[in-house]
Amino acid sequence: MAIVLIVKATDFNLKETIKDYVVGWGTLALINAGLAQGKNRSGINWFILSLITGPVATLLLVLSSNEPKQEETSDI
């Protein structure tokens, strides 16, 4: 009886666990891209960086200062 309980307690589905991590990592990358755009930084660059580094990119974004907005000038 005890052996059955131990097996059931340690039984987990590796595919589901990996899928959960992938979904979470991708969601974090999307959130980081939005956060980067809010700080006037390139969203796509931070999205790619977040896919590679994950929470480290989030920490860097949170600790970084806002970039000043670039003024658009016309040559008219």
N, CA, C and O atoms as a Tinker XYZ file with bonds, in Angstrom:
   304  protein
     1  N      0.816000   -1.196000    0.000000    73     2
     2  CA     0.000000    0.000000    0.000000    64     1     3
     3  C      0.860000    1.260000    0.000000    63     2     4     5
     4  O      0.596000    2.208000   -0.740000    81     3
     5  N      1.898000    1.256000    0.846000    73     3     6
     6  CA     2.772000    2.423000    0.930000    64     5     7
     7  C      3.536000    2.630000   -0.375000    63     6     8     9
     8  O      3.788000    3.768000   -0.768000    81     7
     9  N      3.900000    1.558000   -1.038000    73     7    10
    10  CA     4.624000    1.674000   -2.307000    64     9    11
    11  C      3.734000    2.313000   -3.363000    63    10    12    13
    12  O      4.211000    3.126000   -4.154000    81    11
    13  N      2.479000    1.971000   -3.393000    73    11    14
    14  CA     1.543000    2.552000   -4.349000    64    13    15
    15  C      1.397000    4.048000   -4.099000    63    14    16    17
    16  O      1.360000    4.822000   -5.055000    81    15
    17  N      1.313000    4.471000   -2.861000    73    15    18
    18  CA     1.196000    5.883000   -2.525000    64    17    19
    19  C      2.442000    6.659000   -2.941000    63    18    20    21
    20  O      2.336000    7.783000   -3.432000    81    19
    21  N      3.604000    6.077000   -2.752000    73    19    22
    22  CA     4.851000    6.735000   -3.143000    64    21    23
    23  C      4.911000    6.891000   -4.653000    63    22    24    25
    24  O      5.297000    7.949000   -5.150000    81    23
    25  N      4.539000    5.867000   -5.380000    73    23    26
    26  CA     4.558000    5.934000   -6.838000    64    25    27
    27  C      3.588000    7.000000   -7.330000    63    26    28    29
    28  O      3.935000    7.764000   -8.230000    81    27
    29  N      2.396000    7.076000   -6.774000    73    27    30
    30  CA     1.414000    8.066000   -7.198000    64    29    31
    31  C      1.869000    9.478000   -6.840000    63    30    32    33
    32  O      1.600000   10.419000   -7.587000    81    31
    33  N      2.544000    9.636000   -5.724000    73    31    34
    34  CA     3.003000   10.957000   -5.305000    64    33    35
    35  C      4.132000   11.457000   -6.195000    63    34    36    37
    36  O      4.247000   12.662000   -6.420000    81    35
    37  N      4.958000   10.566000   -6.700000    73    35    38
    38  CA     6.078000   10.975000   -7.530000    64    37    39
    39  C      5.774000   10.891000   -9.016000    63    38    40    41
    40  O      6.609000   11.272000   -9.837000    81    39
    41  N      4.607000   10.404000   -9.376000    73    39    42
    42  CA     4.229000   10.269000  -10.776000    64    41    43
    43  C      3.851000   11.636000  -11.343000    63    42    44    45
    44  O      2.915000   12.273000  -10.861000    81    43
    45  N      4.570000   12.081000  -12.352000    73    43    46
    46  CA     4.226000   13.333000  -13.009000    64    45    47
    47  C      4.449000   13.170000  -14.503000    63    46    48    49
    48  O      5.194000   12.296000  -14.947000    81    47
    49  N      3.800000   14.015000  -15.258000    73    47    50
    50  CA     3.872000   13.935000  -16.703000    64    49    51
    51  C      4.919000   14.937000  -17.195000    63    50    52    53
    52  O      4.707000   16.146000  -17.098000    81    51
    53  N      6.015000   14.462000  -17.707000    73    51    54
    54  CA     7.104000   15.327000  -18.144000    64    53    55
    55  C      6.683000   16.220000  -19.298000    63    54    56    57
    56  O      7.095000   17.379000  -19.350000    81    55
    57  N      5.880000   15.719000  -20.219000    73    55    58
    58  CA     5.422000   16.533000  -21.347000    64    57    59
    59  C      4.616000   17.730000  -20.867000    63    58    60    61
    60  O      4.804000   18.841000  -21.362000    81    59
    61  N      3.731000   17.518000  -19.919000    73    59    62
    62  CA     2.912000   18.611000  -19.387000    64    61    63
    63  C      3.776000   19.628000  -18.652000    63    62    64    65
    64  O      3.542000   20.832000  -18.758000    81    63
    65  N      4.759000   19.158000  -17.916000    73    63    66
    66  CA     5.644000   20.056000  -17.175000    64    65    67
    67  C      6.448000   20.919000  -18.131000    63    66    68    69
    68  O      6.568000   22.126000  -17.918000    81    67
    69  N      6.996000   20.329000  -19.173000    73    67    70
    70  CA     7.771000   21.080000  -20.157000    64    69    71
    71  C      6.869000   22.081000  -20.873000    63    70    72    73
    72  O      7.271000   23.221000  -21.107000    81    71
    73  N      5.664000   21.667000  -21.219000    73    71    74
    74  CA     4.713000   22.556000  -21.885000    64    73    75
    75  C      4.392000   23.759000  -21.006000    63    74    76    77
    76  O      4.302000   24.883000  -21.500000    81    75
    77  N      4.222000   23.534000  -19.727000    73    75    78
    78  CA     3.941000   24.631000  -18.802000    64    77    79
    79  C      5.105000   25.626000  -18.754000    63    78    80    81
    80  O      4.883000   26.837000  -18.746000    81    79
    81  N      6.328000   25.129000  -18.724000    73    79    82
    82  CA     7.488000   26.012000  -18.713000    64    81    83
    83  C      7.597000   26.814000  -20.004000    63    82    84    85
    84  O      7.913000   28.004000  -19.970000    81    83
    85  N      7.341000   26.180000  -21.134000    73    83    86
    86  CA     7.423000   26.865000  -22.425000    64    85    87
    87  C      6.375000   27.967000  -22.513000    63    86    88    89
    88  O      6.669000   29.069000  -22.976000    81    87
    89  N      5.166000   27.680000  -22.077000    73    87    90
    90  CA     4.102000   28.684000  -22.100000    64    89    91
    91  C      4.446000   29.836000  -21.165000    63    90    92    93
    92  O      4.262000   30.998000  -21.527000    81    91
    93  N      4.936000   29.537000  -19.988000    73    91    94
    94  CA     5.325000   30.582000  -19.035000    64    93    95
    95  C      6.471000   31.434000  -19.544000    63    94    96    97
    96  O      6.453000   32.656000  -19.398000    81    95
    97  N      7.466000   30.798000  -20.141000    73    95    98
    98  CA     8.638000   31.514000  -20.664000    64    97    99
    99  C      8.214000   32.434000  -21.814000    63    98   100   101
   100  O      8.670000   33.575000  -21.893000    81    99
   101  N      7.351000   31.949000  -22.699000    73    99   102
   102  CA     6.866000   32.761000  -23.813000    64   101   103
   103  C      6.016000   33.926000  -23.338000    63   102   104   105
   104  O      6.105000   35.026000  -23.881000    81   103
   105  N      5.195000   33.690000  -22.330000    73   103   106
   106  CA     4.388000   34.768000  -21.771000    64   105   107
   107  C      5.269000   35.833000  -21.144000    63   106   108   109
   108  O      5.013000   37.026000  -21.304000    81   107
   109  N      6.298000   35.413000  -20.436000    73   107   110
   110  CA     7.239000   36.368000  -19.840000    64   109   111
   111  C      7.943000   37.186000  -20.918000    63   110   112   113
   112  O      8.172000   38.382000  -20.735000    81   111
   113  N      8.288000   36.556000  -22.035000    73   111   114
   114  CA     8.942000   37.275000  -23.133000    64   113   115
   115  C      8.007000   38.337000  -23.714000    63   114   116   117
   116  O      8.453000   39.436000  -24.043000    81   115
   117  N      6.722000   38.024000  -23.844000    73   115   118
   118  CA     5.752000   39.011000  -24.338000    64   117   119
   119  C      5.587000   40.167000  -23.357000    63   118   120   121
   120  O      5.504000   41.325000  -23.766000    81   119
   121  N      5.541000   39.857000  -22.082000    73   119   122
   122  CA     5.428000   40.904000  -21.063000    64   121   123
   123  C      6.665000   41.793000  -21.095000    63   122   124   125
   124  O      6.550000   43.014000  -20.991000    81   123
   125  N      7.829000   41.205000  -21.237000    73   123   126
   126  CA     9.070000   41.989000  -21.304000    64   125   127
   127  C      9.100000   42.887000  -22.534000    63   126   128   129
   128  O      9.596000   44.012000  -22.466000    81   127
   129  N      8.578000   42.404000  -23.653000    73   127   130
   130  CA     8.540000   43.237000  -24.860000    64   129   131
   131  C      7.658000   44.460000  -24.627000    63   130   132   133
   132  O      8.018000   45.568000  -25.027000    81   131
   133  N      6.519000   44.272000  -23.992000    73   131   134
   134  CA     5.649000   45.401000  -23.675000    64   133   135
   135  C      6.283000   46.348000  -22.684000    63   134   136   137
   136  O      6.156000   47.565000  -22.825000    81   135
   137  N      6.959000   45.820000  -21.691000    73   135   138
   138  CA     7.650000   46.649000  -20.706000    64   137   139
   139  C      8.761000   47.449000  -21.369000    63   138   140   141
   140  O      8.961000   48.621000  -21.049000    81   139
   141  N      9.485000   46.820000  -22.291000    73   139   142
   142  CA    10.559000   47.509000  -23.005000    64   141   143
   143  C     10.007000   48.651000  -23.852000    63   142   144   145
   144  O     10.588000   49.736000  -23.878000    81   143
   145  N      8.912000   48.423000  -24.532000    73   143   146
   146  CA     8.318000   49.482000  -25.344000    64   145   147
   147  C      7.840000   50.635000  -24.475000    63   146   148   149
   148  O      7.904000   51.793000  -24.889000    81   147
   149  N      7.366000   50.329000  -23.284000    73   147   150
   150  CA     6.956000   51.372000  -22.357000    64   149   151
   151  C      8.124000   52.220000  -21.883000    63   150   152   153
   152  O      7.939000   53.358000  -21.451000    81   151
   153  N      9.325000   51.666000  -21.965000    73   151   154
   154  CA    10.536000   52.402000  -21.583000    64   153   155
   155  C     11.283000   52.923000  -22.814000    63   154   156   157
   156  O     12.468000   53.247000  -22.736000    81   155
   157  N     10.582000   53.001000  -23.947000    73   155   158
   158  CA    11.130000   53.506000  -25.208000    64   157   159
   159  C     12.332000   52.697000  -25.685000    63   158   160   161
   160  O     13.324000   53.251000  -26.158000    81   159
   161  N     12.228000   51.399000  -25.554000    73   159   162
   162  CA    13.266000   50.489000  -26.050000    64   161   163
   163  C     12.650000   49.564000  -27.086000    63   162   164   165
   164  O     11.427000   49.486000  -27.209000    81   163
   165  N     13.487000   48.870000  -27.824000    73   163   166
   166  CA    13.005000   47.993000  -28.886000    64   165   167
   167  C     12.323000   46.761000  -28.301000    63   166   168   169
   168  O     12.949000   45.967000  -27.599000    81   167
   169  N     11.035000   46.612000  -28.597000    73   167   170
   170  CA    10.284000   45.474000  -28.083000    64   169   171
   171  C     10.751000   44.150000  -28.647000    63   170   172   173
   172  O     10.842000   43.164000  -27.916000    81   171
   173  N     11.051000   44.111000  -29.945000    73   171   174
   174  CA    11.455000   42.845000  -30.576000    64   173   175
   175  C     12.819000   42.378000  -30.061000    63   174   176   177
   176  O     13.032000   41.182000  -29.859000    81   175
   177  N     13.735000   43.313000  -29.851000    73   175   178
   178  CA    15.050000   42.929000  -29.318000    64   177   179
   179  C     14.921000   42.351000  -27.913000    63   178   180   181
   180  O     15.551000   41.345000  -27.584000    81   179
   181  N     14.105000   42.993000  -27.096000    73   179   182
   182  CA    13.923000   42.513000  -25.726000    64   181   183
   183  C     13.115000   41.217000  -25.701000    63   182   184   185
   184  O     13.315000   40.387000  -24.813000    81   183
   185  N     12.212000   41.031000  -26.655000    73   183   186
   186  CA    11.476000   39.770000  -26.756000    64   185   187
   187  C     12.453000   38.625000  -27.021000    63   186   188   189
   188  O     12.394000   37.586000  -26.362000    81   187
   189  N     13.341000   38.817000  -27.978000    73   187   190
   190  CA    14.321000   37.783000  -28.319000    64   189   191
   191  C     15.269000   37.534000  -27.150000    63   190   192   193
   192  O     15.570000   36.388000  -26.816000    81   191
   193  N     15.737000   38.620000  -26.530000    73   191   194
   194  CA    16.616000   38.479000  -25.368000    64   193   195
   195  C     15.908000   37.739000  -24.238000    63   194   196   197
   196  O     16.520000   36.934000  -23.535000    81   195
   197  N     14.628000   38.011000  -24.068000    73   195   198
   198  CA    13.856000   37.349000  -23.013000    64   197   199
   199  C     13.660000   35.867000  -23.293000    63   198   200   201
   200  O     13.616000   35.064000  -22.361000    81   199
   201  N     13.541000   35.495000  -24.562000    73   199   202
   202  CA    13.438000   34.077000  -24.890000    64   201   203
   203  C     14.708000   33.334000  -24.503000    63   202   204   205
   204  O     14.669000   32.156000  -24.149000    81   203
   205  N     15.837000   34.037000  -24.574000    73   203   206
   206  CA    17.119000   33.404000  -24.259000    64   205   207
   207  C     17.406000   33.433000  -22.760000    63   206   208   209
   208  O     17.814000   32.427000  -22.179000    81   207
   209  N     17.187000   34.609000  -22.129000    73   207   210
   210  CA    17.601000   34.768000  -20.735000    64   209   211
   211  C     16.462000   34.711000  -19.723000    63   210   212   213
   212  O     16.706000   34.504000  -18.535000    81   211
   213  N     15.235000   34.890000  -20.169000    73   211   214
   214  CA    14.083000   34.767000  -19.279000    64   213   215
   215  C     14.019000   35.824000  -18.192000    63   214   216   217
   216  O     14.037000   37.019000  -18.489000    81   215
   217  N     13.944000   35.403000  -16.939000    73   215   218
   218  CA    13.784000   36.337000  -15.829000    64   217   219
   219  C     14.941000   37.320000  -15.657000    63   218   220   221
   220  O     14.762000   38.384000  -15.065000    81   219
   221  N     16.111000   36.979000  -16.164000    73   219   222
   222  CA    17.243000   37.905000  -16.084000    64   221   223
   223  C     16.946000   39.166000  -16.893000    63   222   224   225
   224  O     17.266000   40.273000  -16.459000    81   223
   225  N     16.337000   39.001000  -18.062000    73   223   226
   226  CA    15.963000   40.153000  -18.888000    64   225   227
   227  C     14.919000   41.002000  -18.168000    63   226   228   229
   228  O     14.954000   42.229000  -18.254000    81   227
   229  N     14.002000   40.367000  -17.467000    73   227   230
   230  CA    13.004000   41.112000  -16.701000    64   229   231
   231  C     13.671000   41.960000  -15.635000    63   230   232   233
   232  O     13.323000   43.127000  -15.457000    81   231
   233  N     14.610000   41.392000  -14.940000    73   231   234
   234  CA    15.338000   42.131000  -13.909000    64   233   235
   235  C     16.079000   43.323000  -14.510000    63   234   236   237
   236  O     16.056000   44.417000  -13.945000    81   235
   237  N     16.734000   43.118000  -15.649000    73   235   238
   238  CA    17.447000   44.210000  -16.303000    64   237   239
   239  C     16.497000   45.321000  -16.735000    63   238   240   241
   240  O     16.817000   46.502000  -16.601000    81   239
   241  N     15.344000   44.951000  -17.246000    73   239   242
   242  CA    14.359000   45.948000  -17.673000    64   241   243
   243  C     13.809000   46.743000  -16.496000    63   242   244   245
   244  O     13.662000   47.963000  -16.573000    81   243
   245  N     13.514000   46.057000  -15.430000    73   243   246
   246  CA    12.946000   46.730000  -14.262000    64   245   247
   247  C     13.952000   47.690000  -13.652000    63   246   248   249
   248  O     13.580000   48.770000  -13.195000    81   247
   249  N     15.215000   47.309000  -13.640000    73   247   250
   250  CA    16.244000   48.162000  -13.038000    64   249   251
   251  C     16.732000   49.270000  -13.966000    63   250   252   253
   252  O     17.380000   50.210000  -13.506000    81   251
   253  N     16.438000   49.181000  -15.257000    73   251   254
   254  CA    16.925000   50.186000  -16.204000    64   253   255
   255  C     16.058000   51.439000  -16.155000    63   254   256   257
   256  O     14.895000   51.401000  -15.752000    81   255
   257  N     16.654000   52.545000  -16.574000    73   255   258
   258  CA    15.913000   53.807000  -16.610000    64   257   259
   259  C     15.230000   53.960000  -17.968000    63   258   260   261
   260  O     15.544000   53.245000  -18.920000    81   259
   261  N     14.306000   54.892000  -18.038000    73   259   262
   262  CA    13.602000   55.147000  -19.297000    64   261   263
   263  C     14.528000   55.848000  -20.279000    63   262   264   265
   264  O     15.305000   56.727000  -19.905000    81   263
   265  N     14.432000   55.446000  -21.533000    73   263   266
   266  CA    15.146000   56.135000  -22.598000    64   265   267
   267  C     14.359000   57.383000  -22.968000    63   266   268   269
   268  O     13.130000   57.335000  -23.022000    81   267
   269  N     15.033000   58.499000  -23.224000    73   267   270
   270  CA    14.284000   59.687000  -23.654000    64   269   271
   271  C     13.677000   59.461000  -25.032000    63   270   272   273
   272  O     14.259000   58.787000  -25.882000    81   271
   273  N     12.501000   60.034000  -25.235000    73   271   274
   274  CA    11.856000   59.913000  -26.547000    64   273   275
   275  C     12.655000   60.679000  -27.570000    63   274   276   277
   276  O     13.152000   61.771000  -27.295000    81   275
   277  N     12.779000   60.105000  -28.755000    73   275   278
   278  CA    13.488000   60.785000  -29.828000    64   277   279
   279  C     12.528000   61.740000  -30.522000    63   278   280   281
   280  O     11.419000   61.365000  -30.902000    81   279
   281  N     12.967000   62.953000  -30.675000    73   279   282
   282  CA    12.157000   63.956000  -31.356000    64   281   283
   283  C     12.238000   63.719000  -32.860000    63   282   284   285
   284  O     13.320000   63.517000  -33.410000    81   283
   285  N     11.094000   63.745000  -33.509000    73   283   286
   286  CA    11.086000   63.599000  -34.958000    64   285   287
   287  C     11.296000   64.970000  -35.572000    63   286   288   289
   288  O     10.583000   65.923000  -35.258000    81   287
   289  N     12.270000   65.056000  -36.438000    73   287   290
   290  CA    12.533000   66.326000  -37.120000    64   289   291
   291  C     12.286000   66.157000  -38.597000    63   290   292   293
   292  O     12.533000   65.092000  -39.163000    81   291
   293  N     11.807000   67.188000  -39.208000    73   291   294
   294  CA    11.586000   67.134000  -40.657000    64   293   295
   295  C     12.578000   68.066000  -41.331000    63   294   296   297
   296  O     12.993000   69.076000  -40.761000    81   295
   297  N     12.943000   67.716000  -42.536000    73   295   298
   298  CA    13.910000   68.506000  -43.283000    64   297   299
   299  C     13.238000   69.463000  -44.251000    63   298   300   301
   300  O     13.790000   69.777000  -45.305000    81   299
   301  N     12.083000   69.912000  -43.905000    73   299   302
   302  CA    11.345000   70.818000  -44.792000    64   301   303
   303  C     11.823000   72.248000  -44.616000    63   302   304
   304  O     11.319000   73.153000  -45.280000    81   303
